[in-house]
Amino acid sequence: MSHRICTGLRRRTLAKLIGELSGPWMKAGEDRLRGRRGHERKRAAGAGPDHDLPFTDRVIATLVYLRFQLPHAALAVLYGVDRSTITRAVGEIRPLLAARGFAVPGEAGVRLRTLADVFAYAAARGAELRLDGTEVQVRRPRAGKPGRRAFVSGKKKQNTKKAAVITDGDGRTLWAGAFRPGRMHDQTAVRTEGIADLFTQFPQVKAKVDAGYRGLAKEFPDQVQAPPLKPKKDATPEQTAAYEAERHKQSSERICVEHANAEHKQWRPLQRYLGRREDFDETFLAVAGLVSDRAAER
């Protein structure tokens, strides 16, 4: 199960990831036990029964689940354990993967976790950002639940959740977030994350966006570049040709963020998410962080 075809990671990268997660996993386990006992441990660490699934297998099983969205019962058969053991393992490892943040190209050990981190990085490195939204189909809320219509996407006509993705000019993922129900507009989602304040705070940061973020381009014309407006029907052939050339140039410079979104969706849960909607944000962050590790090496 540790083969790259199953986990999506090379063996060397997988070994580093296991070593990176072992400390936080042990600390989280101790915190849970302390909360259950109400006091510090009285026995030496290591006392008590062993885990049915060792830590290394917990990480691998979680990666396989994120890669193929296999049912927990199927993974339990492969590992010879109960289904609840796999569910518990995924519930322990996935938050640790989501909390890792995103790799910085050329700087091992430095990771970006917030939108402010991304803007500070872009300002320091002079990187031009690419911003785009993506959406994934999710389970339909039960009938009668308040806010049920909020998940219906006007574009896809399905129940979806949206995410915003930021990359650099080479298509390497720097941040993913602004998770919102599918009915919310892409631009509204990133505005609620405070992106307008960050453009004001970092006037040297520039970004290329699609037509969905035209409001940001109007508010920050020197920083945000959106596709040009389509000419009117009575435009001359020269005006139409100039528009097509400018639109094609802007699209070619922005297409790398679309490629990054496609790279995320090589992982099955981000093609169509079958789990609980409450766990979608964590799953997306976990996958995007793993993809950023590979992209940072390019």
CYANA upper distance limits for C-alpha pairs under 8 A (distance plus 0.5 A):
  1 MET  CA      6 CYS  CA      6.39
  1 MET  CA      7 THR  CA      7.81
  1 MET  CA     60 ILE  CA      7.47
  1 MET  CA     61 ALA  CA      8.31
  1 MET  CA     64 VAL  CA      8.16
  2 SER  CA      6 CYS  CA      7.00
  2 SER  CA      7 THR  CA      6.72
  2 SER  CA     11 ARG  CA      7.67
  2 SER  CA     60 ILE  CA      6.76
  3 HIS  CA      7 THR  CA      6.92
  3 HIS  CA      9 LEU  CA      8.36
  3 HIS  CA     10 ARG  CA      8.00
  3 HIS  CA     11 ARG  CA      7.51
  4 ARG  CA      8 GLY  CA      5.42
  4 ARG  CA      9 LEU  CA      5.50
  4 ARG  CA     10 ARG  CA      5.75
  4 ARG  CA     11 ARG  CA      7.28
  5 ILE  CA      9 LEU  CA      8.36
  6 CYS  CA     63 LEU  CA      8.36
  6 CYS  CA     64 VAL  CA      6.17
  6 CYS  CA     67 ARG  CA      7.61
  7 THR  CA     60 ILE  CA      7.25
  7 THR  CA     63 LEU  CA      5.71
  7 THR  CA     64 VAL  CA      5.61
  7 THR  CA     67 ARG  CA      6.85
  8 GLY  CA     63 LEU  CA      8.24
  8 GLY  CA     67 ARG  CA      7.34
  9 LEU  CA     13 THR  CA      6.60
  9 LEU  CA     14 LEU  CA      6.36
 10 ARG  CA     14 LEU  CA      6.52
 11 ARG  CA     15 ALA  CA      6.66
 12 ARG  CA     16 LYS  CA      6.95
 13 THR  CA     17 LEU  CA      6.68
 14 LEU  CA     18 ILE  CA      6.70
 15 ALA  CA     19 GLY  CA      6.81
 16 LYS  CA     20 GLU  CA      6.61
 17 LEU  CA     21 LEU  CA      6.68
 18 ILE  CA     22 SER  CA      6.54
 18 ILE  CA     56 THR  CA      7.06
 18 ILE  CA     59 VAL  CA      7.38
 19 GLY  CA     23 GLY  CA      8.13
 20 GLU  CA     24 PRO  CA      8.43
 21 LEU  CA     25 TRP  CA      6.53
 21 LEU  CA     96 LEU  CA      7.38
 21 LEU  CA     97 LEU  CA      8.40
 22 SER  CA     26 MET  CA      6.71
 22 SER  CA     55 PHE  CA      8.06
 23 GLY  CA     27 LYS  CA      6.73
 24 PRO  CA     28 ALA  CA      6.51
 24 PRO  CA     96 LEU  CA      7.77
 25 TRP  CA     29 GLY  CA      6.66
 25 TRP  CA     92 GLU  CA      7.98
 25 TRP  CA     93 ILE  CA      7.92
 25 TRP  CA     96 LEU  CA      7.91
 26 MET  CA     30 GLU  CA      6.71
 27 LYS  CA     31 ASP  CA      6.67
 28 ALA  CA     32 ARG  CA      6.75
 29 GLY  CA     33 LEU  CA      6.79
 30 GLU  CA     34 ARG  CA      6.51
 31 ASP  CA     35 GLY  CA      6.63
 32 ARG  CA     36 ARG  CA      6.74
 33 LEU  CA     37 ARG  CA      6.58
 34 ARG  CA     38 GLY  CA      6.13
 34 ARG  CA     39 HIS  CA      6.21
 34 ARG  CA     40 GLU  CA      6.38
 34 ARG  CA     41 ARG  CA      7.60
 35 GLY  CA     39 HIS  CA      7.89
 43 ARG  CA     47 ALA  CA      7.11
 52 ASP  CA     81 VAL  CA      7.58
 52 ASP  CA     85 THR  CA      7.99
 53 LEU  CA     57 ASP  CA      6.66
 53 LEU  CA     58 ARG  CA      6.79
 53 LEU  CA     81 VAL  CA      8.13
 53 LEU  CA     85 THR  CA      7.86
 54 PRO  CA     58 ARG  CA      6.77
 55 PHE  CA     59 VAL  CA      6.91
 56 THR  CA     60 ILE  CA      6.87
 57 ASP  CA     61 ALA  CA      6.36
 58 ARG  CA     62 THR  CA      6.66
 58 ARG  CA     86 ILE  CA      8.08
 58 ARG  CA     89 ALA  CA      5.85
 58 ARG  CA     90 VAL  CA      7.68
 58 ARG  CA     93 ILE  CA      7.69
 59 VAL  CA     63 LEU  CA      6.75
 59 VAL  CA     89 ALA  CA      8.23
 59 VAL  CA     90 VAL  CA      8.46
 59 VAL  CA     93 ILE  CA      6.79
 60 ILE  CA     64 VAL  CA      6.67
 61 ALA  CA     65 TYR  CA      6.67
 61 ALA  CA     75 LEU  CA      7.64
 61 ALA  CA     86 ILE  CA      7.90
 61 ALA  CA     89 ALA  CA      8.29
 61 ALA  CA     90 VAL  CA      7.96
 62 THR  CA     66 LEU  CA      6.66
 62 THR  CA     89 ALA  CA      7.53
 62 THR  CA     90 VAL  CA      5.60
 62 THR  CA     93 ILE  CA      7.19
 62 THR  CA     94 ARG  CA      7.42
 63 LEU  CA     67 ARG  CA      6.48
 64 VAL  CA     68 PHE  CA      6.57
 64 VAL  CA     69 GLN  CA      7.92
 64 VAL  CA     70 LEU  CA      8.06
 65 TYR  CA     69 GLN  CA      5.13
 65 TYR  CA     70 LEU  CA      5.89
 65 TYR  CA     71 PRO  CA      8.18
 65 TYR  CA     72 HIS  CA      8.31
 65 TYR  CA     75 LEU  CA      8.49
 66 LEU  CA    267 TRP  CA      7.13
 66 LEU  CA    268 ARG  CA      7.52
 66 LEU  CA    269 PRO  CA      6.94
 66 LEU  CA    283 THR  CA      7.95
 66 LEU  CA    287 VAL  CA      7.67
 67 ARG  CA    266 GLN  CA      8.50
 67 ARG  CA    267 TRP  CA      5.31
 67 ARG  CA    268 ARG  CA      6.22
 67 ARG  CA    269 PRO  CA      7.81
 68 PHE  CA    267 TRP  CA      7.07
 68 PHE  CA    268 ARG  CA      5.54
 68 PHE  CA    269 PRO  CA      7.59
 69 GLN  CA    268 ARG  CA      6.42
 69 GLN  CA    269 PRO  CA      6.23
 69 GLN  CA    274 LEU  CA      8.49
 70 LEU  CA     74 ALA  CA      7.08
 70 LEU  CA     75 LEU  CA      7.40
 71 PRO  CA     75 LEU  CA      7.14
 72 HIS  CA     76 ALA  CA      6.60
 72 HIS  CA     83 ARG  CA      6.27
 72 HIS  CA     84 SER  CA      8.45
 72 HIS  CA     86 ILE  CA      6.44
 72 HIS  CA     87 THR  CA      6.82
 73 ALA  CA     77 VAL  CA      6.89
 73 ALA  CA     82 ASP  CA      8.14
 73 ALA  CA     83 ARG  CA      5.40
 73 ALA  CA     86 ILE  CA      8.37
 74 ALA  CA     78 LEU  CA      7.01
 75 LEU  CA     79 TYR  CA      6.77
 75 LEU  CA     83 ARG  CA      8.16
 75 LEU  CA     86 ILE  CA      7.53
 76 ALA  CA     80 GLY  CA      6.22
 76 ALA  CA     81 VAL  CA      5.54
 76 ALA  CA     82 ASP  CA      6.12
 76 ALA  CA     83 ARG  CA      5.57
 76 ALA  CA     85 THR  CA      8.03
 76 ALA  CA     86 ILE  CA      6.63
 77 VAL  CA     81 VAL  CA      7.05
 77 VAL  CA     82 ASP  CA      8.26
 81 VAL  CA     85 THR  CA      7.06
 81 VAL  CA     86 ILE  CA      8.19
 82 ASP  CA     86 ILE  CA      7.63
 83 ARG  CA     87 THR  CA      6.90
 84 SER  CA     88 ARG  CA      6.52
 85 THR  CA     89 ALA  CA      6.63
 86 ILE  CA     90 VAL  CA      6.64
 87 THR  CA     91 GLY  CA      6.63
 88 ARG  CA     92 GLU  CA      6.73
 89 ALA  CA     93 ILE  CA      6.66
 90 VAL  CA     94 ARG  CA      6.15
 91 GLY  CA     95 PRO  CA      7.54
 92 GLU  CA     96 LEU  CA      7.71
 93 ILE  CA     97 LEU  CA      6.89
 94 ARG  CA     98 ALA  CA      6.67
 94 ARG  CA    282 GLU  CA      7.41
 94 ARG  CA    283 THR  CA      7.39
 94 ARG  CA    286 ALA  CA      6.98
 95 PRO  CA     99 ALA  CA      6.61
 95 PRO  CA    282 GLU  CA      6.82
 95 PRO  CA    286 ALA  CA      8.03
 96 LEU  CA    100 ARG  CA      7.06
 97 LEU  CA    285 LEU  CA      8.08
 97 LEU  CA    286 ALA  CA      5.29
 97 LEU  CA    289 GLY  CA      7.79
 97 LEU  CA    290 LEU  CA      8.44
 98 ALA  CA    282 GLU  CA      6.03
 98 ALA  CA    283 THR  CA      7.52
 98 ALA  CA    284 PHE  CA      8.27
 98 ALA  CA    285 LEU  CA      5.25
 98 ALA  CA    286 ALA  CA      4.52
 98 ALA  CA    287 VAL  CA      8.25
 98 ALA  CA    289 GLY  CA      7.46
 99 ALA  CA    113 ARG  CA      8.27
 99 ALA  CA    285 LEU  CA      8.21
 99 ALA  CA    286 ALA  CA      8.09
100 ARG  CA    111 ARG  CA      7.95
100 ARG  CA    113 ARG  CA      7.98
100 ARG  CA    286 ALA  CA      8.37
100 ARG  CA    289 GLY  CA      7.32
101 GLY  CA    111 ARG  CA      6.14
101 GLY  CA    112 LEU  CA      5.87
101 GLY  CA    113 ARG  CA      4.98
101 GLY  CA    175 TRP  CA      8.27
101 GLY  CA    285 LEU  CA      8.19
101 GLY  CA    289 GLY  CA      6.29
102 PHE  CA    111 ARG  CA      5.60
102 PHE  CA    112 LEU  CA      5.51
102 PHE  CA    113 ARG  CA      6.87
102 PHE  CA    173 THR  CA      7.67
102 PHE  CA    174 LEU  CA      6.20
102 PHE  CA    175 TRP  CA      6.81
102 PHE  CA    288 ALA  CA      8.05
102 PHE  CA    289 GLY  CA      5.47
102 PHE  CA    290 LEU  CA      8.46
102 PHE  CA    292 SER  CA      6.23
102 PHE  CA    293 ASP  CA      7.65
103 ALA  CA    107 GLU  CA      8.41
103 ALA  CA    108 ALA  CA      8.04
103 ALA  CA    109 GLY  CA      8.26
103 ALA  CA    110 VAL  CA      7.11
103 ALA  CA    111 ARG  CA      5.31
103 ALA  CA    112 LEU  CA      7.08
103 ALA  CA    174 LEU  CA      7.48
103 ALA  CA    289 GLY  CA      7.68
103 ALA  CA    292 SER  CA      6.06
103 ALA  CA    293 ASP  CA      5.92
103 ALA  CA    296 ALA  CA      6.67
104 VAL  CA    108 ALA  CA      7.56
104 VAL  CA    110 VAL  CA      6.53
104 VAL  CA    111 ARG  CA      6.18
104 VAL  CA    112 LEU  CA      7.45
104 VAL  CA    174 LEU  CA      7.64
104 VAL  CA    296 ALA  CA      6.80
105 PRO  CA    172 ARG  CA      8.44
105 PRO  CA    295 ALA  CA      8.45
105 PRO  CA    296 ALA  CA      4.91
105 PRO  CA    297 GLU  CA      7.24
106 GLY  CA    296 ALA  CA      7.51
106 GLY  CA    297 GLU  CA      8.07
112 LEU  CA    117 ASP  CA      6.05
112 LEU  CA    118 VAL  CA      6.77
112 LEU  CA    174 LEU  CA      7.31
112 LEU  CA    175 TRP  CA      7.58
113 ARG  CA    117 ASP  CA      6.95
113 ARG  CA    118 VAL  CA      8.40
113 ARG  CA    175 TRP  CA      7.67
114 THR  CA    118 VAL  CA      7.15
114 THR  CA    175 TRP  CA      7.81
115 LEU  CA    119 PHE  CA      6.98
115 LEU  CA    175 TRP  CA      7.42
115 LEU  CA    193 GLU  CA      8.40
115 LEU  CA    195 ILE  CA      8.17
116 ALA  CA    120 ALA  CA      6.66
116 ALA  CA    198 LEU  CA      7.38
117 ASP  CA    121 TYR  CA      6.58
118 VAL  CA    122 ALA  CA      6.60
118 VAL  CA    174 LEU  CA      7.18
118 VAL  CA    175 TRP  CA      7.49
119 PHE  CA    123 ALA  CA      6.53
119 PHE  CA    198 LEU  CA      7.53
119 PHE  CA    202 PHE  CA      7.48
119 PHE  CA    205 VAL  CA      7.39
120 ALA  CA    124 ALA  CA      6.65
120 ALA  CA    202 PHE  CA      8.11
121 TYR  CA    125 ARG  CA      6.51
121 TYR  CA    127 ALA  CA      8.31
122 ALA  CA    126 GLY  CA      5.87
122 ALA  CA    127 ALA  CA      5.15
122 ALA  CA    128 GLU  CA      7.26
122 ALA  CA    129 LEU  CA      7.85
122 ALA  CA    205 VAL  CA      6.76
123 ALA  CA    127 ALA  CA      7.41
123 ALA  CA    202 PHE  CA      7.29
123 ALA  CA    204 GLN  CA      6.76
123 ALA  CA    205 VAL  CA      6.07
126 GLY  CA    204 GLN  CA      8.44
126 GLY  CA    205 VAL  CA      7.77
127 ALA  CA    168 ASP  CA      6.96
127 ALA  CA    169 GLY  CA      7.83
127 ALA  CA    205 VAL  CA      7.99
127 ALA  CA    206 LYS  CA      8.33
128 GLU  CA    168 ASP  CA      6.58
128 GLU  CA    169 GLY  CA      6.66
128 GLU  CA    205 VAL  CA      7.23
128 GLU  CA    206 LYS  CA      5.75
128 GLU  CA    207 ALA  CA      6.00
128 GLU  CA    208 LYS  CA      8.17
129 LEU  CA    166 ILE  CA      7.05
129 LEU  CA    167 THR  CA      6.34
129 LEU  CA    168 ASP  CA      5.35
129 LEU  CA    169 GLY  CA      6.91
129 LEU  CA    205 VAL  CA      8.26
129 LEU  CA    206 LYS  CA      6.75
129 LEU  CA    207 ALA  CA      4.91
129 LEU  CA    208 LYS  CA      6.89
130 ARG  CA    166 ILE  CA      5.98
130 ARG  CA    167 THR  CA      5.69
130 ARG  CA    168 ASP  CA      6.44
130 ARG  CA    169 GLY  CA      7.25
130 ARG  CA    171 GLY  CA      8.49
130 ARG  CA    207 ALA  CA      5.95
130 ARG  CA    208 LYS  CA      5.52
130 ARG  CA    209 VAL  CA      6.66
130 ARG  CA    254 ARG  CA      6.72
130 ARG  CA    256 CYS  CA      8.29
130 ARG  CA    257 VAL  CA      6.50
131 LEU  CA    164 ALA  CA      7.64
131 LEU  CA    165 VAL  CA      6.38
131 LEU  CA    166 ILE  CA      5.15
131 LEU  CA    167 THR  CA      7.27
131 LEU  CA    207 ALA  CA      7.44
131 LEU  CA    208 LYS  CA      6.97
131 LEU  CA    209 VAL  CA      5.82
131 LEU  CA    210 ASP  CA      8.37
131 LEU  CA    257 VAL  CA      7.37
132 ASP  CA    164 ALA  CA      6.31
132 ASP  CA    165 VAL  CA      6.02
132 ASP  CA    166 ILE  CA      7.17
132 ASP  CA    209 VAL  CA      6.87
132 ASP  CA    210 ASP  CA      7.44
132 ASP  CA    257 VAL  CA      7.10
132 ASP  CA    258 GLU  CA      7.94
133 GLY  CA    162 LYS  CA      7.34
133 GLY  CA    163 ALA  CA      6.17
133 GLY  CA    164 ALA  CA      4.83
133 GLY  CA    165 VAL  CA      6.56
133 GLY  CA    186 ASP  CA      6.38
134 THR  CA    162 LYS  CA      6.16
134 THR  CA    163 ALA  CA      5.94
134 THR  CA    164 ALA  CA      6.82
134 THR  CA    165 VAL  CA      8.03
134 THR  CA    261 ASN  CA      7.60
135 GLU  CA    160 THR  CA      6.59
135 GLU  CA    161 LYS  CA      5.95
135 GLU  CA    162 LYS  CA      4.67
135 GLU  CA    163 ALA  CA      6.64
135 GLU  CA    182 GLY  CA      7.46
136 VAL  CA    160 THR  CA      5.73
136 VAL  CA    161 LYS  CA      6.05
136 VAL  CA    162 LYS  CA      7.04
136 VAL  CA    270 LEU  CA      6.54
136 VAL  CA    271 GLN  CA      6.74
136 VAL  CA    272 ARG  CA      6.34
136 VAL  CA    273 TYR  CA      7.25
137 GLN  CA    158 GLN  CA      7.16
137 GLN  CA    159 ASN  CA      6.18
137 GLN  CA    160 THR  CA      4.66
137 GLN  CA    161 LYS  CA      7.07
137 GLN  CA    271 GLN  CA      7.92
137 GLN  CA    272 ARG  CA      5.57
137 GLN  CA    273 TYR  CA      6.58
138 VAL  CA    159 ASN  CA      6.25
138 VAL  CA    160 THR  CA      5.58
138 VAL  CA    161 LYS  CA      7.15
138 VAL  CA    272 ARG  CA      6.91
138 VAL  CA    273 TYR  CA      5.59
138 VAL  CA    274 LEU  CA      6.82
138 VAL  CA    275 GLY  CA      8.35
138 VAL  CA    277 ARG  CA      7.15
139 ARG  CA    159 ASN  CA      7.22
139 ARG  CA    160 THR  CA      8.36
139 ARG  CA    273 TYR  CA      7.85
139 ARG  CA    274 LEU  CA      6.90
139 ARG  CA    275 GLY  CA      8.10
139 ARG  CA    276 ARG  CA      7.95
139 ARG  CA    277 ARG  CA      7.43
140 ARG  CA    148 ARG  CA      8.34
140 ARG  CA    151 PHE  CA      8.27
140 ARG  CA    159 ASN  CA      6.27
141 PRO  CA    145 LYS  CA      7.21
141 PRO  CA    148 ARG  CA      6.22
142 ARG  CA    148 ARG  CA      8.06
143 ALA  CA    148 ARG  CA      8.08
144 GLY  CA    148 ARG  CA      7.97
147 GLY  CA    151 PHE  CA      8.30
148 ARG  CA    152 VAL  CA      8.43
149 ARG  CA    183 ARG  CA      8.15
150 ALA  CA    181 PRO  CA      6.31
150 ALA  CA    182 GLY  CA      7.13
150 ALA  CA    183 ARG  CA      5.66
150 ALA  CA    184 MET  CA      7.89
151 PHE  CA    158 GLN  CA      8.26
151 PHE  CA    159 ASN  CA      5.38
151 PHE  CA    160 THR  CA      5.99
151 PHE  CA    161 LYS  CA      7.10
151 PHE  CA    181 PRO  CA      5.15
151 PHE  CA    182 GLY  CA      5.12
151 PHE  CA    183 ARG  CA      5.93
152 VAL  CA    157 LYS  CA      6.63
152 VAL  CA    158 GLN  CA      5.81
152 VAL  CA    159 ASN  CA      4.94
152 VAL  CA    160 THR  CA      6.81
152 VAL  CA    181 PRO  CA      8.18
152 VAL  CA    182 GLY  CA      6.13
152 VAL  CA    183 ARG  CA      5.86
153 SER  CA    157 LYS  CA      5.61
153 SER  CA    158 GLN  CA      6.03
153 SER  CA    159 ASN  CA      6.58
153 SER  CA    160 THR  CA      6.59
153 SER  CA    182 GLY  CA      5.02
153 SER  CA    183 ARG  CA      5.14
153 SER  CA    184 MET  CA      8.34
154 GLY  CA    158 GLN  CA      8.41
154 GLY  CA    182 GLY  CA      8.17
154 GLY  CA    183 ARG  CA      6.67
159 ASN  CA    182 GLY  CA      7.13
160 THR  CA    181 PRO  CA      6.91
160 THR  CA    182 GLY  CA      5.18
160 THR  CA    183 ARG  CA      8.49
161 LYS  CA    179 PHE  CA      7.29
161 LYS  CA    180 ARG  CA      6.27
161 LYS  CA    181 PRO  CA      5.09
161 LYS  CA    182 GLY  CA      5.10
162 LYS  CA    178 ALA  CA      8.20
162 LYS  CA    179 PHE  CA      5.98
162 LYS  CA    180 ARG  CA      5.76
162 LYS  CA    181 PRO  CA      6.52
162 LYS  CA    182 GLY  CA      5.86
162 LYS  CA    186 ASP  CA      8.08
163 ALA  CA    176 ALA  CA      7.26
163 ALA  CA    177 GLY  CA      6.11
163 ALA  CA    178 ALA  CA      6.05
163 ALA  CA    179 PHE  CA      5.13
163 ALA  CA    180 ARG  CA      7.19
164 ALA  CA    176 ALA  CA      6.11
164 ALA  CA    177 GLY  CA      5.93
164 ALA  CA    178 ALA  CA      6.16
164 ALA  CA    179 PHE  CA      7.60
164 ALA  CA    186 ASP  CA      7.81
164 ALA  CA    189 ALA  CA      8.35
164 ALA  CA    190 VAL  CA      7.56
165 VAL  CA    173 THR  CA      7.76
165 VAL  CA    174 LEU  CA      8.33
165 VAL  CA    175 TRP  CA      6.35
165 VAL  CA    176 ALA  CA      4.96
165 VAL  CA    177 GLY  CA      7.24
165 VAL  CA    257 VAL  CA      8.02
165 VAL  CA    261 ASN  CA      8.03
166 ILE  CA    173 THR  CA      6.63
166 ILE  CA    174 LEU  CA      6.18
166 ILE  CA    175 TRP  CA      5.69
166 ILE  CA    176 ALA  CA      6.86
166 ILE  CA    257 VAL  CA      7.59
167 THR  CA    171 GLY  CA      5.75
167 THR  CA    172 ARG  CA      5.63
167 THR  CA    173 THR  CA      4.94
167 THR  CA    174 LEU  CA      5.60
167 THR  CA    175 TRP  CA      7.47
167 THR  CA    256 CYS  CA      8.33
167 THR  CA    257 VAL  CA      6.40
167 THR  CA    260 ALA  CA      8.03
168 ASP  CA    172 ARG  CA      6.16
168 ASP  CA    173 THR  CA      7.49
168 ASP  CA    174 LEU  CA      7.46
169 GLY  CA    253 GLU  CA      8.08
169 GLY  CA    254 ARG  CA      8.36
169 GLY  CA    256 CYS  CA      7.45
170 ASP  CA    256 CYS  CA      6.93
171 GLY  CA    256 CYS  CA      5.03
171 GLY  CA    257 VAL  CA      5.85
171 GLY  CA    259 HIS  CA      7.33
171 GLY  CA    260 ALA  CA      6.23
171 GLY  CA    295 ALA  CA      8.42
172 ARG  CA    260 ALA  CA      7.32
172 ARG  CA    292 SER  CA      6.87
172 ARG  CA    295 ALA  CA      5.71
172 ARG  CA    296 ALA  CA      6.78
173 THR  CA    260 ALA  CA      7.10
173 THR  CA    288 ALA  CA      7.82
173 THR  CA    291 VAL  CA      7.93
173 THR  CA    292 SER  CA      5.66
173 THR  CA    295 ALA  CA      7.52
174 LEU  CA    292 SER  CA      7.51
176 ALA  CA    284 PHE  CA      8.49
176 ALA  CA    285 LEU  CA      7.20
176 ALA  CA    288 ALA  CA      7.46
177 GLY  CA    281 ASP  CA      8.31
177 GLY  CA    285 LEU  CA      8.00
178 ALA  CA    189 ALA  CA      6.19
178 ALA  CA    190 VAL  CA      6.32
178 ALA  CA    192 THR  CA      8.31
178 ALA  CA    193 GLU  CA      6.87
179 PHE  CA    189 ALA  CA      7.91
179 PHE  CA    281 ASP  CA      6.95
180 ARG  CA    184 MET  CA      7.13
180 ARG  CA    189 ALA  CA      7.04
184 MET  CA    188 THR  CA      7.24
184 MET  CA    189 ALA  CA      7.19
185 HIS  CA    189 ALA  CA      6.84
186 ASP  CA    190 VAL  CA      7.20
186 ASP  CA    212 GLY  CA      7.22
186 ASP  CA    213 TYR  CA      7.89
187 GLN  CA    191 ARG  CA      6.66
187 GLN  CA    212 GLY  CA      7.02
187 GLN  CA    213 TYR  CA      5.86
187 GLN  CA    215 GLY  CA      8.23
187 GLN  CA    216 LEU  CA      8.24
188 THR  CA    192 THR  CA      6.77
189 ALA  CA    193 GLU  CA      7.33
190 VAL  CA    194 GLY  CA      7.29
190 VAL  CA    195 ILE  CA      6.47
191 ARG  CA    195 ILE  CA      5.82
191 ARG  CA    196 ALA  CA      6.71
194 GLY  CA    198 LEU  CA      7.04
195 ILE  CA    199 PHE  CA      6.80
196 ALA  CA    200 THR  CA      6.89
196 ALA  CA    216 LEU  CA      8.08
197 ASP  CA    201 GLN  CA      6.61
198 LEU  CA    202 PHE  CA      6.44
199 PHE  CA    203 PRO  CA      6.27
199 PHE  CA    205 VAL  CA      7.40
199 PHE  CA    220 PHE  CA      8.16
199 PHE  CA    223 GLN  CA      8.17
203 PRO  CA    223 GLN  CA      7.64
204 GLN  CA    223 GLN  CA      7.87
205 VAL  CA    223 GLN  CA      6.92
206 LYS  CA    222 ASP  CA      8.22
206 LYS  CA    223 GLN  CA      4.86
206 LYS  CA    224 VAL  CA      6.27
206 LYS  CA    225 GLN  CA      8.44
207 ALA  CA    223 GLN  CA      6.69
207 ALA  CA    224 VAL  CA      5.42
207 ALA  CA    225 GLN  CA      6.84
208 LYS  CA    224 VAL  CA      6.28
208 LYS  CA    225 GLN  CA      5.32
208 LYS  CA    226 ALA  CA      6.69
208 LYS  CA    250 GLN  CA      8.35
208 LYS  CA    253 GLU  CA      8.39
208 LYS  CA    254 ARG  CA      6.66
209 VAL  CA    213 TYR  CA      6.69
209 VAL  CA    214 ARG  CA      8.36
209 VAL  CA    224 VAL  CA      7.55
209 VAL  CA    225 GLN  CA      6.63
209 VAL  CA    226 ALA  CA      5.65
209 VAL  CA    227 PRO  CA      8.10
209 VAL  CA    254 ARG  CA      7.39
210 ASP  CA    214 ARG  CA      7.80
210 ASP  CA    226 ALA  CA      5.95
210 ASP  CA    227 PRO  CA      6.67
210 ASP  CA    254 ARG  CA      8.35
211 ALA  CA    226 ALA  CA      6.32
211 ALA  CA    227 PRO  CA      6.42
213 TYR  CA    217 ALA  CA      7.19
213 TYR  CA    226 ALA  CA      7.51
214 ARG  CA    218 LYS  CA      6.77
214 ARG  CA    226 ALA  CA      6.31
215 GLY  CA    219 GLU  CA      6.76
216 LEU  CA    220 PHE  CA      6.45
216 LEU  CA    221 PRO  CA      8.41
216 LEU  CA    224 VAL  CA      7.14
217 ALA  CA    221 PRO  CA      5.57
217 ALA  CA    223 GLN  CA      7.91
217 ALA  CA    224 VAL  CA      5.19
217 ALA  CA    225 GLN  CA      6.19
217 ALA  CA    226 ALA  CA      6.48
220 PHE  CA    224 VAL  CA      6.25
221 PRO  CA    225 GLN  CA      7.38
226 ALA  CA    250 GLN  CA      8.27
227 PRO  CA    246 GLU  CA      8.36
227 PRO  CA    247 ARG  CA      6.18
227 PRO  CA    250 GLN  CA      6.83
227 PRO  CA    251 SER  CA      7.96
228 PRO  CA    243 TYR  CA      7.38
228 PRO  CA    246 GLU  CA      7.56
228 PRO  CA    247 ARG  CA      6.61
229 LEU  CA    243 TYR  CA      8.42
230 LYS  CA    243 TYR  CA      7.48
231 PRO  CA    235 ALA  CA      6.54
231 PRO  CA    239 GLN  CA      7.74
231 PRO  CA    240 THR  CA      7.00
231 PRO  CA    243 TYR  CA      7.70
235 ALA  CA    239 GLN  CA      6.55
235 ALA  CA    240 THR  CA      7.02
236 THR  CA    240 THR  CA      6.88
237 PRO  CA    241 ALA  CA      6.56
238 GLU  CA    242 ALA  CA      6.63
239 GLN  CA    243 TYR  CA      6.65
240 THR  CA    244 GLU  CA      6.71
241 ALA  CA    245 ALA  CA      6.70
242 ALA  CA    246 GLU  CA      6.68
243 TYR  CA    247 ARG  CA      6.46
244 GLU  CA    248 HIS  CA      6.48
245 ALA  CA    249 LYS  CA      6.69
246 GLU  CA    250 GLN  CA      6.72
247 ARG  CA    251 SER  CA      6.56
248 HIS  CA    252 SER  CA      6.57
249 LYS  CA    253 GLU  CA      6.91
250 GLN  CA    254 ARG  CA      6.70
251 SER  CA    255 ILE  CA      6.30
252 SER  CA    256 CYS  CA      8.45
254 ARG  CA    258 GLU  CA      8.17
255 ILE  CA    259 HIS  CA      7.05
256 CYS  CA    260 ALA  CA      6.84
257 VAL  CA    261 ASN  CA      6.84
258 GLU  CA    262 ALA  CA      6.80
259 HIS  CA    263 GLU  CA      6.70
260 ALA  CA    264 HIS  CA      6.90
261 ASN  CA    265 LYS  CA      6.89
262 ALA  CA    266 GLN  CA      7.08
263 GLU  CA    267 TRP  CA      8.40
263 GLU  CA    291 VAL  CA      7.84
264 HIS  CA    270 LEU  CA      7.41
264 HIS  CA    287 VAL  CA      7.28
264 HIS  CA    288 ALA  CA      6.69
264 HIS  CA    291 VAL  CA      7.13
265 LYS  CA    269 PRO  CA      8.21
265 LYS  CA    270 LEU  CA      5.54
265 LYS  CA    271 GLN  CA      5.90
266 GLN  CA    270 LEU  CA      8.16
266 GLN  CA    271 GLN  CA      8.04
267 TRP  CA    271 GLN  CA      7.60
267 TRP  CA    287 VAL  CA      7.86
268 ARG  CA    272 ARG  CA      7.42
268 ARG  CA    273 TYR  CA      8.31
269 PRO  CA    273 TYR  CA      5.15
269 PRO  CA    274 LEU  CA      7.52
269 PRO  CA    283 THR  CA      8.33
270 LEU  CA    284 PHE  CA      7.55
273 TYR  CA    280 PHE  CA      7.96
275 GLY  CA    279 ASP  CA      7.61
275 GLY  CA    280 PHE  CA      7.94
276 ARG  CA    280 PHE  CA      7.39
279 ASP  CA    283 THR  CA      6.76
280 PHE  CA    284 PHE  CA      6.61
281 ASP  CA    285 LEU  CA      6.71
282 GLU  CA    286 ALA  CA      6.60
283 THR  CA    287 VAL  CA      6.74
284 PHE  CA    288 ALA  CA      6.47
285 LEU  CA    289 GLY  CA      6.44
286 ALA  CA    290 LEU  CA      6.91
287 VAL  CA    291 VAL  CA      6.68
288 ALA  CA    292 SER  CA      6.56
289 GLY  CA    293 ASP  CA      6.97
290 LEU  CA    294 ARG  CA      7.37
291 VAL  CA    295 ALA  CA      6.68
292 SER  CA    296 ALA  CA      6.37
293 ASP  CA    297 GLU  CA      7.43
294 ARG  CA    298 ARG  CA      7.80
